[in-house]
Amino acid sequence: MKIVLIGAGGKLGTAVHTALAGRGHDVITVGRSGGDLRYDFADPAQTAELYRRVGRVDAVVSAAGGVPWKKITEMTAQDYQDAFRGKVLSQLELVRQGVAHVAERGSFTLITGVLAREPVLLGTAASMANGAVEAFVRAAAIEIAPQRVNAVSPSVFTESLDDYGDLFAGVPPVDLADVTRAYVRSVEGAQTGQVYVP
């Protein structure tokens, strides 16, 4: 398959790239500061240019979307707007614009996270964004068929506990290998409207 991978430079994106390329797929990596192509997918105009450049593809995979981590009393309206734009609208645009560029039975795989189900302190923006993406996936799946759309919703990565473990106190971590298997399942499988929890 010809696959566009957004956020390929991060820890997750690198692991997903390795997994998909290792299975024989042609993976085009996209990032703000690294990858085969440089685009900021939080900008709808750049998303449009990306699709014009890559042409027809079989799958679009997202492994990116940052949100602010602050106490709710320290969050601003702009913080929430930035979280929504950075993780929700950016991924929605990948699908909205992508339906014209993805193969008839191609797929989209988006990223959400455990905080849609298991909120933690400082994570209101992440919980909001993850919940919105998951709701969108379920709704979009019934409209874009036979194209497919799913989400992968991991916990904190075992490999990132040194950096983020304190934010996820008591939340069971997940190995990156398990998360990448969920991406492979979404790309190569037949299901749609699913939120895979590795």
C-alpha positions as a printed NumPy array, in Angstrom:
array([[  0.   ,   0.   ,   0.   ],
       [  0.968,   3.627,  -0.46 ],
       [  0.572,   5.181,   2.993],
       [  0.92 ,   8.759,   4.236],
       [  2.142,   8.866,   7.841],
       [  1.659,  12.143,   9.726],
       [  3.883,  12.785,  12.743],
       [  6.533,  10.331,  11.662],
       [  9.314,  12.026,  13.641],
       [  7.962,  11.311,  17.112],
       [  8.41 ,   8.198,  19.225],
       [  5.079,   6.74 ,  18.107],
       [  5.46 ,   7.824,  14.489],
       [  8.903,   6.231,  14.26 ],
       [  7.569,   2.946,  15.624],
       [  4.551,   2.975,  13.292],
       [  6.792,   3.765,  10.314],
       [  9.072,   0.854,  11.145],
       [  6.123,  -1.519,  11.53 ],
       [  4.37 ,  -0.528,   8.302],
       [  7.527,  -0.335,   6.188],
       [  8.588,  -3.691,   7.601],
       [  5.394,  -5.179,   6.21 ],
       [  6.292,  -4.014,   2.707],
       [  4.261,  -0.817,   2.511],
       [  5.451,   2.341,   0.754],
       [  5.312,   4.872,   3.607],
       [  5.581,   8.605,   2.921],
       [  6.555,  10.304,   6.179],
       [  5.263,  13.805,   6.931],
       [  6.186,  16.158,   9.746],
       [  6.654,  19.791,  10.686],
       [ 10.406,  19.452,  11.088],
       [ 11.278,  16.034,   9.671],
       [ 10.21 ,  13.311,   7.285],
       [ 10.026,  12.888,   3.536],
       [  7.707,  15.913,   3.305],
       [  7.429,  18.959,   5.581],
       [  3.913,  20.155,   6.28 ],
       [  2.039,  21.44 ,   9.324],
       [ -1.168,  19.434,   9.188],
       [ -2.788,  21.781,  11.731],
       [ -3.085,  24.204,   8.799],
       [ -5.895,  23.11 ,   6.414],
       [ -4.156,  24.82 ,   3.497],
       [ -1.019,  22.768,   4.077],
       [ -3.108,  19.602,   4.343],
       [ -4.606,  20.416,   0.95 ],
       [ -1.144,  20.961,  -0.526],
       [  0.049,  17.677,   0.971],
       [ -2.766,  15.771,  -0.719],
       [ -2.095,  17.497,  -4.032],
       [  1.545,  16.51 ,  -3.783],
       [  1.187,  12.838,  -2.818],
       [ -1.665,  12.027,  -5.206],
       [ -3.744,   8.889,  -4.749],
       [ -2.954,   6.874,  -1.612],
       [ -4.287,   3.742,   0.052],
       [ -4.133,   4.907,   3.649],
       [ -3.566,   7.973,   5.792],
       [ -2.175,   7.417,   9.279],
       [ -1.876,  10.032,  12.026],
       [  0.495,   9.758,  14.967],
       [  0.492,  13.443,  15.944],
       [ -1.513,  15.965,  17.894],
       [ -0.303,  17.952,  20.878],
       [ -2.331,  19.49 ,  23.698],
       [ -1.462,  21.738,  26.666],
       [ -1.135,  20.22 ,  30.143],
       [ -2.291,  22.649,  32.83 ],
       [ -4.642,  22.937,  35.782],
       [ -8.113,  23.892,  34.609],
       [ -7.813,  27.13 ,  36.596],
       [ -4.681,  27.995,  34.582],
       [ -6.097,  27.066,  31.18 ],
       [ -7.199,  29.873,  28.896],
       [ -9.824,  29.877,  26.193],
       [ -6.943,  29.952,  23.721],
       [ -5.401,  26.834,  25.31 ],
       [ -8.579,  24.881,  24.661],
       [ -8.844,  26.252,  21.136],
       [ -5.226,  25.271,  20.484],
       [ -5.882,  21.759,  21.786],
       [ -8.963,  21.412,  19.615],
       [ -7.166,  22.743,  16.552],
       [ -3.987,  20.747,  17.156],
       [ -5.494,  17.337,  17.812],
       [ -9.111,  17.407,  16.647],
       [ -9.57 ,  19.765,  13.699],
       [ -6.222,  18.781,  12.207],
       [ -7.191,  15.112,  12.107],
       [-10.737,  15.835,  10.96 ],
       [ -9.248,  17.74 ,   8.031],
       [ -7.126,  14.719,   7.133],
       [-10.363,  12.797,   6.648],
       [-12.542,  15.567,   5.229],
       [-10.021,  16.501,   2.566],
       [ -8.67 ,  12.995,   2.216],
       [-11.829,  11.246,   1.03 ],
       [-11.114,  12.604,  -2.456],
       [ -7.536,  11.278,  -2.433],
       [ -7.772,   7.903,  -0.685],
       [ -8.554,   4.732,  -2.611],
       [-12.156,   3.514,  -2.68 ],
       [-11.489,   0.911,   0.005],
       [ -8.654,   2.824,   1.629],
       [ -8.481,   3.909,   5.239],
       [ -7.729,   6.614,   7.757],
       [ -6.241,   5.875,  11.176],
       [ -6.326,   8.671,  13.76 ],
       [ -4.767,   8.97 ,  17.204],
       [ -6.643,   9.589,  20.463],
       [ -5.648,   8.369,  23.915],
       [ -6.505,   6.896,  27.275],
       [ -7.693,  10.219,  28.692],
       [-10.92 ,   9.92 ,  26.732],
       [-11.743,   7.116,  29.189],
       [ -9.473,   7.653,  32.191],
       [ -9.005,  11.352,  32.996],
       [ -6.046,  12.54 ,  35.047],
       [ -5.045,  15.808,  36.69 ],
       [ -3.955,  18.512,  34.207],
       [ -5.516,  16.567,  31.331],
       [ -8.807,  18.345,  30.597],
       [ -7.644,  19.499,  27.155],
       [ -6.422,  16.027,  26.241],
       [ -9.634,  14.384,  27.473],
       [-11.721,  16.855,  25.455],
       [ -9.685,  16.354,  22.301],
       [ -9.513,  12.567,  22.529],
       [-13.234,  12.232,  23.163],
       [-14.026,  14.469,  20.196],
       [-11.808,  12.467,  17.831],
       [-13.366,   9.178,  18.932],
       [-16.9  ,  10.511,  18.428],
       [-15.924,  11.805,  14.993],
       [-14.501,   8.423,  13.959],
       [-17.736,   6.629,  14.792],
       [-19.828,   9.186,  12.905],
       [-17.531,   9.522,   9.884],
       [-17.363,   5.756,   9.4  ],
       [-21.024,   5.584,   8.386],
       [-20.625,   8.389,   5.845],
       [-17.415,   7.564,   3.993],
       [-17.896,   3.833,   3.41 ],
       [-16.493,   1.863,   1.663],
       [-13.508,   3.916,   2.804],
       [-12.722,   3.178,   6.436],
       [-11.773,   5.277,   9.464],
       [-10.583,   4.077,  12.874],
       [ -8.696,   5.457,  15.852],
       [ -5.949,   4.056,  18.048],
       [ -6.341,   5.051,  21.702],
       [ -3.264,   4.082,  23.706],
       [ -2.283,   4.687,  27.294],
       [  1.045,   6.256,  28.198],
       [  3.854,   4.361,  26.472],
       [  6.051,   2.154,  28.628],
       [  8.97 ,   3.691,  26.763],
       [  7.876,   7.199,  27.851],
       [  7.318,   6.592,  31.563],
       [ 10.472,   8.508,  32.504],
       [  9.058,  11.608,  30.795],
       [  5.313,  11.318,  31.443],
       [  4.804,   8.655,  34.099],
       [  4.069,  11.186,  36.848],
       [  1.131,  12.565,  34.862],
       [ -0.379,   9.088,  34.546],
       [ -0.052,   7.879,  38.134],
       [ -1.67 ,   4.458,  38.482],
       [ -2.649,   4.228,  34.808],
       [ -1.292,   1.   ,  33.262],
       [  1.22 ,   1.779,  30.484],
       [  1.309,   0.109,  27.077],
       [  4.302,  -1.012,  25.027],
       [  4.863,   0.757,  21.722],
       [  4.892,  -2.652,  20.038],
       [  1.27 ,  -3.186,  21.092],
       [  0.289,   0.258,  19.816],
       [  1.908,  -0.331,  16.429],
       [  0.001,  -3.611,  16.108],
       [ -3.236,  -1.64 ,  16.52 ],
       [ -2.151,   0.647,  13.669],
       [ -1.37 ,  -2.339,  11.448],
       [ -4.777,  -3.799,  12.286],
       [ -6.494,  -0.582,  11.304],
       [ -4.566,  -0.186,   8.038],
       [ -4.645,  -3.78 ,   6.85 ],
       [ -7.917,  -4.95 ,   8.365],
       [-11.527,  -4.542,   7.31 ],
       [-13.179,  -2.857,  10.291],
       [-14.348,   0.74 ,  10.405],
       [-15.647,   3.065,  13.09 ],
       [-13.484,   1.337,  15.665],
       [-11.47 ,   2.763,  18.545],
       [ -8.658,   0.296,  19.136],
       [ -7.362,   0.214,  22.721],
       [ -4.013,  -1.581,  22.684]])
